[in-house]
Amino acid sequence: MSDALMQGTAVIDLFRVQQYICEHYPEVFPYHNVSANLKSRGLSELVRLCFGKPLDKSLQTSDWRKRPLKKSQLIYSG
């Protein structure tokens, strides 16, 4: 990954993507209309805003080295 960062290949600045979406398609990104005082702007909160329930992070600490991955791990990672 460090090679990609050094060469500037295959790197996407997600902050700039989010800025572009908010500017050109404000209805797509839920944070656009959320108060700036919102404490949590993490993935779980984004999932809650998009789908109505927070991301279950219980699989975050599961053994991701063990193969094959469980179906629940695949869903979580998607």
DRENNU-416418 format. One record per atom (N, C-alpha, C, O): chain; residue number from 1; x, y, z; residue in one letter. Coordinates in nm, 3 decimals. Layout:
N
@ch A	i NUM	x X	y Y	z Z	aa A;
...
REM end
This chain:
78
@ch A	i 1	x 0.082	y -0.119	z 0.000	aa M;
@ch A	i 1	x 0.000	y 0.000	z 0.000	aa M;
@ch A	i 1	x 0.086	y 0.125	z 0.000	aa M;
@ch A	i 1	x 0.052	y 0.224	z -0.064	aa M;
@ch A	i 2	x 0.198	y 0.122	z 0.071	aa S;
@ch A	i 2	x 0.282	y 0.241	z 0.076	aa S;
@ch A	i 2	x 0.333	y 0.277	z -0.063	aa S;
@ch A	i 2	x 0.350	y 0.396	z -0.093	aa S;
@ch A	i 3	x 0.358	y 0.177	z -0.149	aa D;
@ch A	i 3	x 0.400	y 0.205	z -0.287	aa D;
@ch A	i 3	x 0.291	y 0.282	z -0.361	aa D;
@ch A	i 3	x 0.319	y 0.378	z -0.433	aa D;
@ch A	i 4	x 0.166	y 0.239	z -0.343	aa A;
@ch A	i 4	x 0.055	y 0.308	z -0.409	aa A;
@ch A	i 4	x 0.044	y 0.452	z -0.361	aa A;
@ch A	i 4	x 0.018	y 0.542	z -0.441	aa A;
@ch A	i 5	x 0.065	y 0.473	z -0.232	aa L;
@ch A	i 5	x 0.058	y 0.609	z -0.179	aa L;
@ch A	i 5	x 0.171	y 0.696	z -0.233	aa L;
@ch A	i 5	x 0.150	y 0.812	z -0.267	aa L;
@ch A	i 6	x 0.290	y 0.639	z -0.241	aa M;
@ch A	i 6	x 0.405	y 0.714	z -0.290	aa M;
@ch A	i 6	x 0.390	y 0.749	z -0.439	aa M;
@ch A	i 6	x 0.428	y 0.858	z -0.481	aa M;
@ch A	i 7	x 0.335	y 0.657	z -0.517	aa Q;
@ch A	i 7	x 0.321	y 0.679	z -0.660	aa Q;
@ch A	i 7	x 0.191	y 0.752	z -0.695	aa Q;
@ch A	i 7	x 0.175	y 0.801	z -0.807	aa Q;
@ch A	i 8	x 0.100	y 0.758	z -0.600	aa G;
@ch A	i 8	x -0.027	y 0.824	z -0.625	aa G;
@ch A	i 8	x -0.121	y 0.743	z -0.713	aa G;
@ch A	i 8	x -0.215	y 0.797	z -0.771	aa G;
@ch A	i 9	x -0.097	y 0.614	z -0.722	aa T;
@ch A	i 9	x -0.184	y 0.528	z -0.803	aa T;
@ch A	i 9	x -0.284	y 0.457	z -0.714	aa T;
@ch A	i 9	x -0.252	y 0.420	z -0.601	aa T;
@ch A	i 10	x -0.401	y 0.437	z -0.764	aa A;
@ch A	i 10	x -0.505	y 0.362	z -0.694	aa A;
@ch A	i 10	x -0.538	y 0.420	z -0.557	aa A;
@ch A	i 10	x -0.574	y 0.347	z -0.465	aa A;
@ch A	i 11	x -0.525	y 0.551	z -0.543	aa V;
@ch A	i 11	x -0.556	y 0.617	z -0.417	aa V;
@ch A	i 11	x -0.676	y 0.708	z -0.439	aa V;
@ch A	i 11	x -0.678	y 0.789	z -0.531	aa V;
@ch A	i 12	x -0.775	y 0.694	z -0.354	aa I;
@ch A	i 12	x -0.895	y 0.777	z -0.362	aa I;
@ch A	i 12	x -0.907	y 0.857	z -0.233	aa I;
@ch A	i 12	x -0.905	y 0.800	z -0.124	aa I;
@ch A	i 13	x -0.918	y 0.987	z -0.245	aa D;
@ch A	i 13	x -0.937	y 1.073	z -0.128	aa D;
@ch A	i 13	x -1.086	y 1.077	z -0.098	aa D;
@ch A	i 13	x -1.162	y 1.151	z -0.162	aa D;
@ch A	i 14	x -1.128	y 0.997	z 0.000	aa L;
@ch A	i 14	x -1.271	y 0.986	z 0.030	aa L;
@ch A	i 14	x -1.330	y 1.117	z 0.081	aa L;
@ch A	i 14	x -1.449	y 1.142	z 0.063	aa L;
@ch A	i 15	x -1.249	y 1.201	z 0.145	aa F;
@ch A	i 15	x -1.299	y 1.330	z 0.190	aa F;
@ch A	i 15	x -1.342	y 1.415	z 0.071	aa F;
@ch A	i 15	x -1.446	y 1.480	z 0.074	aa F;
@ch A	i 16	x -1.261	y 1.414	z -0.035	aa R;
@ch A	i 16	x -1.296	y 1.491	z -0.155	aa R;
@ch A	i 16	x -1.417	y 1.432	z -0.225	aa R;
@ch A	i 16	x -1.499	y 1.505	z -0.280	aa R;
@ch A	i 17	x -1.428	y 1.300	z -0.224	aa V;
@ch A	i 17	x -1.546	y 1.235	z -0.282	aa V;
@ch A	i 17	x -1.670	y 1.279	z -0.206	aa V;
@ch A	i 17	x -1.772	y 1.313	z -0.268	aa V;
@ch A	i 18	x -1.663	y 1.278	z -0.073	aa Q;
@ch A	i 18	x -1.776	y 1.320	z 0.009	aa Q;
@ch A	i 18	x -1.811	y 1.466	z -0.016	aa Q;
@ch A	i 18	x -1.929	y 1.501	z -0.024	aa Q;
@ch A	i 19	x -1.711	y 1.552	z -0.028	aa Q;
@ch A	i 19	x -1.736	y 1.694	z -0.057	aa Q;
@ch A	i 19	x -1.808	y 1.711	z -0.190	aa Q;
@ch A	i 19	x -1.903	y 1.788	z -0.201	aa Q;
@ch A	i 20	x -1.762	y 1.639	z -0.291	aa Y;
@ch A	i 20	x -1.823	y 1.647	z -0.424	aa Y;
@ch A	i 20	x -1.968	y 1.601	z -0.419	aa Y;
@ch A	i 20	x -2.056	y 1.666	z -0.476	aa Y;
@ch A	i 21	x -1.992	y 1.489	z -0.352	aa I;
@ch A	i 21	x -2.129	y 1.437	z -0.343	aa I;
@ch A	i 21	x -2.219	y 1.536	z -0.271	aa I;
@ch A	i 21	x -2.331	y 1.562	z -0.316	aa I;
@ch A	i 22	x -2.172	y 1.591	z -0.159	aa C;
@ch A	i 22	x -2.253	y 1.688	z -0.084	aa C;
@ch A	i 22	x -2.285	y 1.811	z -0.167	aa C;
@ch A	i 22	x -2.394	y 1.867	z -0.158	aa C;
@ch A	i 23	x -2.189	y 1.853	z -0.248	aa E;
@ch A	i 23	x -2.210	y 1.974	z -0.329	aa E;
@ch A	i 23	x -2.304	y 1.948	z -0.447	aa E;
@ch A	i 23	x -2.392	y 2.029	z -0.475	aa E;
@ch A	i 24	x -2.285	y 1.837	z -0.515	aa H;
@ch A	i 24	x -2.359	y 1.811	z -0.638	aa H;
@ch A	i 24	x -2.483	y 1.724	z -0.620	aa H;
@ch A	i 24	x -2.578	y 1.733	z -0.698	aa H;
@ch A	i 25	x -2.483	y 1.639	z -0.519	aa Y;
@ch A	i 25	x -2.595	y 1.548	z -0.494	aa Y;
@ch A	i 25	x -2.626	y 1.544	z -0.344	aa Y;
@ch A	i 25	x -2.611	y 1.439	z -0.282	aa Y;
@ch A	i 26	x -2.669	y 1.654	z -0.285	aa P;
@ch A	i 26	x -2.686	y 1.661	z -0.140	aa P;
@ch A	i 26	x -2.785	y 1.560	z -0.083	aa P;
@ch A	i 26	x -2.774	y 1.523	z 0.034	aa P;
@ch A	i 27	x -2.880	y 1.516	z -0.163	aa E;
@ch A	i 27	x -2.978	y 1.420	z -0.112	aa E;
@ch A	i 27	x -2.920	y 1.280	z -0.096	aa E;
@ch A	i 27	x -2.981	y 1.195	z -0.030	aa E;
@ch A	i 28	x -2.804	y 1.254	z -0.154	aa V;
@ch A	i 28	x -2.745	y 1.120	z -0.150	aa V;
@ch A	i 28	x -2.672	y 1.095	z -0.019	aa V;
@ch A	i 28	x -2.679	y 0.984	z 0.035	aa V;
@ch A	i 29	x -2.603	y 1.195	z 0.033	aa F;
@ch A	i 29	x -2.520	y 1.176	z 0.151	aa F;
@ch A	i 29	x -2.592	y 1.226	z 0.275	aa F;
@ch A	i 29	x -2.615	y 1.346	z 0.288	aa F;
@ch A	i 30	x -2.630	y 1.136	z 0.366	aa P;
@ch A	i 30	x -2.714	y 1.173	z 0.480	aa P;
@ch A	i 30	x -2.655	y 1.279	z 0.572	aa P;
@ch A	i 30	x -2.730	y 1.353	z 0.635	aa P;
@ch A	i 31	x -2.523	y 1.289	z 0.583	aa Y;
@ch A	i 31	x -2.464	y 1.386	z 0.675	aa Y;
@ch A	i 31	x -2.486	y 1.530	z 0.630	aa Y;
@ch A	i 31	x -2.474	y 1.622	z 0.710	aa Y;
@ch A	i 32	x -2.519	y 1.549	z 0.505	aa H;
@ch A	i 32	x -2.533	y 1.685	z 0.454	aa H;
@ch A	i 32	x -2.636	y 1.765	z 0.533	aa H;
@ch A	i 32	x -2.617	y 1.884	z 0.557	aa H;
@ch A	i 33	x -2.744	y 1.701	z 0.574	aa N;
@ch A	i 33	x -2.850	y 1.771	z 0.647	aa N;
@ch A	i 33	x -2.845	y 1.748	z 0.797	aa N;
@ch A	i 33	x -2.935	y 1.791	z 0.869	aa N;
@ch A	i 34	x -2.740	y 1.683	z 0.845	aa V;
@ch A	i 34	x -2.727	y 1.655	z 0.988	aa V;
@ch A	i 34	x -2.650	y 1.769	z 1.053	aa V;
@ch A	i 34	x -2.558	y 1.825	z 0.994	aa V;
@ch A	i 35	x -2.689	y 1.800	z 1.174	aa S;
@ch A	i 35	x -2.626	y 1.909	z 1.248	aa S;
@ch A	i 35	x -2.474	y 1.891	z 1.258	aa S;
@ch A	i 35	x -2.426	y 1.779	z 1.274	aa S;
@ch A	i 36	x -2.401	y 2.000	z 1.248	aa A;
@ch A	i 36	x -2.255	y 1.997	z 1.261	aa A;
@ch A	i 36	x -2.214	y 1.957	z 1.402	aa A;
@ch A	i 36	x -2.099	y 1.919	z 1.424	aa A;
@ch A	i 37	x -2.307	y 1.965	z 1.497	aa N;
@ch A	i 37	x -2.277	y 1.929	z 1.635	aa N;
@ch A	i 37	x -2.283	y 1.778	z 1.659	aa N;
@ch A	i 37	x -2.257	y 1.732	z 1.770	aa N;
@ch A	i 38	x -2.317	y 1.702	z 1.557	aa L;
@ch A	i 38	x -2.327	y 1.558	z 1.570	aa L;
@ch A	i 38	x -2.193	y 1.503	z 1.617	aa L;
@ch A	i 38	x -2.090	y 1.526	z 1.553	aa L;
@ch A	i 39	x -2.193	y 1.429	z 1.729	aa K;
@ch A	i 39	x -2.069	y 1.377	z 1.785	aa K;
@ch A	i 39	x -2.012	y 1.265	z 1.699	aa K;
@ch A	i 39	x -1.894	y 1.267	z 1.664	aa K;
@ch A	i 40	x -2.096	y 1.169	z 1.665	aa S;
@ch A	i 40	x -2.047	y 1.051	z 1.594	aa S;
@ch A	i 40	x -2.066	y 1.065	z 1.444	aa S;
@ch A	i 40	x -2.179	y 1.074	z 1.396	aa S;
@ch A	i 41	x -1.957	y 1.066	z 1.373	aa R;
@ch A	i 41	x -1.964	y 1.068	z 1.226	aa R;
@ch A	i 41	x -1.892	y 0.944	z 1.172	aa R;
@ch A	i 41	x -1.834	y 0.948	z 1.064	aa R;
@ch A	i 42	x -1.897	y 0.837	z 1.247	aa G;
@ch A	i 42	x -1.830	y 0.715	z 1.207	aa G;
@ch A	i 42	x -1.917	y 0.630	z 1.116	aa G;
@ch A	i 42	x -2.029	y 0.667	z 1.080	aa G;
@ch A	i 43	x -1.862	y 0.516	z 1.080	aa L;
@ch A	i 43	x -1.931	y 0.425	z 0.989	aa L;
@ch A	i 43	x -2.064	y 0.377	z 1.046	aa L;
@ch A	i 43	x -2.163	y 0.369	z 0.974	aa L;
@ch A	i 44	x -2.066	y 0.346	z 1.175	aa S;
@ch A	i 44	x -2.190	y 0.298	z 1.236	aa S;
@ch A	i 44	x -2.301	y 0.402	z 1.225	aa S;
@ch A	i 44	x -2.416	y 0.367	z 1.196	aa S;
@ch A	i 45	x -2.268	y 0.528	z 1.247	aa E;
@ch A	i 45	x -2.368	y 0.634	z 1.236	aa E;
@ch A	i 45	x -2.412	y 0.654	z 1.092	aa E;
@ch A	i 45	x -2.530	y 0.678	z 1.066	aa E;
@ch A	i 46	x -2.319	y 0.643	z 0.998	aa L;
@ch A	i 46	x -2.355	y 0.654	z 0.857	aa L;
@ch A	i 46	x -2.451	y 0.542	z 0.816	aa L;
@ch A	i 46	x -2.548	y 0.566	z 0.746	aa L;
@ch A	i 47	x -2.422	y 0.420	z 0.862	aa V;
@ch A	i 47	x -2.511	y 0.307	z 0.833	aa V;
@ch A	i 47	x -2.648	y 0.332	z 0.895	aa V;
@ch A	i 47	x -2.750	y 0.303	z 0.833	aa V;
@ch A	i 48	x -2.651	y 0.386	z 1.018	aa R;
@ch A	i 48	x -2.779	y 0.416	z 1.083	aa R;
@ch A	i 48	x -2.859	y 0.519	z 1.002	aa R;
@ch A	i 48	x -2.980	y 0.503	z 0.984	aa R;
@ch A	i 49	x -2.792	y 0.623	z 0.954	aa L;
@ch A	i 49	x -2.861	y 0.725	z 0.876	aa L;
@ch A	i 49	x -2.913	y 0.670	z 0.744	aa L;
@ch A	i 49	x -3.020	y 0.708	z 0.698	aa L;
@ch A	i 50	x -2.837	y 0.580	z 0.683	aa C;
@ch A	i 50	x -2.877	y 0.524	z 0.552	aa C;
@ch A	i 50	x -2.981	y 0.414	z 0.564	aa C;
@ch A	i 50	x -3.074	y 0.407	z 0.483	aa C;
@ch A	i 51	x -2.967	y 0.328	z 0.665	aa F;
@ch A	i 51	x -3.050	y 0.208	z 0.672	aa F;
@ch A	i 51	x -3.141	y 0.199	z 0.795	aa F;
@ch A	i 51	x -3.217	y 0.104	z 0.809	aa F;
@ch A	i 52	x -3.132	y 0.300	z 0.884	aa G;
@ch A	i 52	x -3.223	y 0.303	z 0.998	aa G;
@ch A	i 52	x -3.177	y 0.226	z 1.119	aa G;
@ch A	i 52	x -3.247	y 0.226	z 1.221	aa G;
@ch A	i 53	x -3.063	y 0.160	z 1.113	aa K;
@ch A	i 53	x -3.009	y 0.091	z 1.231	aa K;
@ch A	i 53	x -2.857	y 0.095	z 1.226	aa K;
@ch A	i 53	x -2.799	y 0.095	z 1.117	aa K;
@ch A	i 54	x -2.792	y 0.100	z 1.343	aa P;
@ch A	i 54	x -2.646	y 0.112	z 1.344	aa P;
@ch A	i 54	x -2.578	y -0.017	z 1.301	aa P;
@ch A	i 54	x -2.637	y -0.125	z 1.305	aa P;
@ch A	i 55	x -2.454	y -0.005	z 1.259	aa L;
@ch A	i 55	x -2.374	y -0.120	z 1.220	aa L;
@ch A	i 55	x -2.339	y -0.201	z 1.344	aa L;
@ch A	i 55	x -2.290	y -0.146	z 1.442	aa L;
@ch A	i 56	x -2.364	y -0.330	z 1.339	aa D;
@ch A	i 56	x -2.327	y -0.420	z 1.449	aa D;
@ch A	i 56	x -2.177	y -0.443	z 1.441	aa D;
@ch A	i 56	x -2.128	y -0.507	z 1.348	aa D;
@ch A	i 57	x -2.104	y -0.392	z 1.540	aa K;
@ch A	i 57	x -1.959	y -0.403	z 1.537	aa K;
@ch A	i 57	x -1.907	y -0.523	z 1.617	aa K;
@ch A	i 57	x -1.787	y -0.530	z 1.645	aa K;
@ch A	i 58	x -1.993	y -0.616	z 1.653	aa S;
@ch A	i 58	x -1.949	y -0.731	z 1.731	aa S;
@ch A	i 58	x -1.850	y -0.818	z 1.653	aa S;
@ch A	i 58	x -1.768	y -0.887	z 1.714	aa S;
@ch A	i 59	x -1.857	y -0.816	z 1.522	aa L;
@ch A	i 59	x -1.765	y -0.897	z 1.441	aa L;
@ch A	i 59	x -1.631	y -0.829	z 1.419	aa L;
@ch A	i 59	x -1.539	y -0.888	z 1.363	aa L;
@ch A	i 60	x -1.619	y -0.705	z 1.462	aa Q;
@ch A	i 60	x -1.496	y -0.629	z 1.442	aa Q;
@ch A	i 60	x -1.376	y -0.701	z 1.503	aa Q;
@ch A	i 60	x -1.265	y -0.694	z 1.450	aa Q;
@ch A	i 61	x -1.398	y -0.770	z 1.615	aa T;
@ch A	i 61	x -1.287	y -0.835	z 1.684	aa T;
@ch A	i 61	x -1.285	y -0.986	z 1.663	aa T;
@ch A	i 61	x -1.215	y -1.057	z 1.735	aa T;
@ch A	i 62	x -1.359	y -1.036	z 1.565	aa S;
@ch A	i 62	x -1.355	y -1.180	z 1.537	aa S;
@ch A	i 62	x -1.224	y -1.215	z 1.468	aa S;
@ch A	i 62	x -1.150	y -1.126	z 1.426	aa S;
@ch A	i 63	x -1.195	y -1.344	z 1.457	aa D;
@ch A	i 63	x -1.069	y -1.389	z 1.397	aa D;
@ch A	i 63	x -1.079	y -1.386	z 1.245	aa D;
@ch A	i 63	x -1.132	y -1.478	z 1.183	aa D;
@ch A	i 64	x -1.029	y -1.278	z 1.186	aa W;
@ch A	i 64	x -1.037	y -1.258	z 1.042	aa W;
@ch A	i 64	x -0.931	y -1.338	z 0.966	aa W;
@ch A	i 64	x -0.934	y -1.344	z 0.844	aa W;
@ch A	i 65	x -0.837	y -1.399	z 1.039	aa R;
@ch A	i 65	x -0.734	y -1.481	z 0.973	aa R;
@ch A	i 65	x -0.786	y -1.621	z 0.942	aa R;
@ch A	i 65	x -0.736	y -1.687	z 0.851	aa R;
@ch A	i 66	x -0.885	y -1.665	z 1.018	aa K;
@ch A	i 66	x -0.939	y -1.800	z 1.000	aa K;
@ch A	i 66	x -1.020	y -1.807	z 0.871	aa K;
@ch A	i 66	x -1.108	y -1.725	z 0.847	aa K;
@ch A	i 67	x -0.989	y -1.907	z 0.788	aa R;
@ch A	i 67	x -1.058	y -1.927	z 0.661	aa R;
@ch A	i 67	x -1.128	y -2.060	z 0.660	aa R;
@ch A	i 67	x -1.079	y -2.154	z 0.723	aa R;
@ch A	i 68	x -1.239	y -2.074	z 0.594	aa P;
@ch A	i 68	x -1.310	y -1.968	z 0.524	aa P;
@ch A	i 68	x -1.378	y -1.873	z 0.623	aa P;
@ch A	i 68	x -1.408	y -1.911	z 0.736	aa P;
@ch A	i 69	x -1.401	y -1.751	z 0.578	aa L;
@ch A	i 69	x -1.472	y -1.655	z 0.661	aa L;
@ch A	i 69	x -1.616	y -1.699	z 0.679	aa L;
@ch A	i 69	x -1.675	y -1.761	z 0.590	aa L;
@ch A	i 70	x -1.672	y -1.666	z 0.795	aa K;
@ch A	i 70	x -1.813	y -1.696	z 0.820	aa K;
@ch A	i 70	x -1.900	y -1.604	z 0.734	aa K;
@ch A	i 70	x -1.856	y -1.496	z 0.692	aa K;
@ch A	i 71	x -2.022	y -1.648	z 0.708	aa K;
@ch A	i 71	x -2.115	y -1.567	z 0.629	aa K;
@ch A	i 71	x -2.136	y -1.430	z 0.695	aa K;
@ch A	i 71	x -2.143	y -1.328	z 0.626	aa K;
@ch A	i 72	x -2.146	y -1.428	z 0.827	aa S;
@ch A	i 72	x -2.166	y -1.302	z 0.899	aa S;
@ch A	i 72	x -2.046	y -1.208	z 0.882	aa S;
@ch A	i 72	x -2.064	y -1.086	z 0.876	aa S;
@ch A	i 73	x -1.925	y -1.264	z 0.873	aa Q;
@ch A	i 73	x -1.807	y -1.181	z 0.850	aa Q;
@ch A	i 73	x -1.809	y -1.121	z 0.709	aa Q;
@ch A	i 73	x -1.773	y -1.005	z 0.689	aa Q;
@ch A	i 74	x -1.851	y -1.201	z 0.612	aa L;
@ch A	i 74	x -1.859	y -1.151	z 0.475	aa L;
@ch A	i 74	x -1.960	y -1.038	z 0.463	aa L;
@ch A	i 74	x -1.937	y -0.939	z 0.394	aa L;
@ch A	i 75	x -2.073	y -1.055	z 0.530	aa I;
@ch A	i 75	x -2.175	y -0.950	z 0.529	aa I;
@ch A	i 75	x -2.122	y -0.824	z 0.596	aa I;
@ch A	i 75	x -2.140	y -0.714	z 0.544	aa I;
@ch A	i 76	x -2.055	y -0.840	z 0.711	aa Y;
@ch A	i 76	x -1.999	y -0.726	z 0.784	aa Y;
@ch A	i 76	x -1.895	y -0.653	z 0.698	aa Y;
@ch A	i 76	x -1.891	y -0.530	z 0.697	aa Y;
@ch A	i 77	x -1.812	y -0.729	z 0.628	aa S;
@ch A	i 77	x -1.705	y -0.667	z 0.550	aa S;
@ch A	i 77	x -1.755	y -0.600	z 0.423	aa S;
@ch A	i 77	x -1.687	y -0.515	z 0.367	aa S;
@ch A	i 78	x -1.874	y -0.638	z 0.379	aa G;
@ch A	i 78	x -1.928	y -0.583	z 0.254	aa G;
@ch A	i 78	x -1.978	y -0.446	z 0.272	aa G;
@ch A	i 78	x -2.026	y -0.384	z 0.177	aa G;
REM end
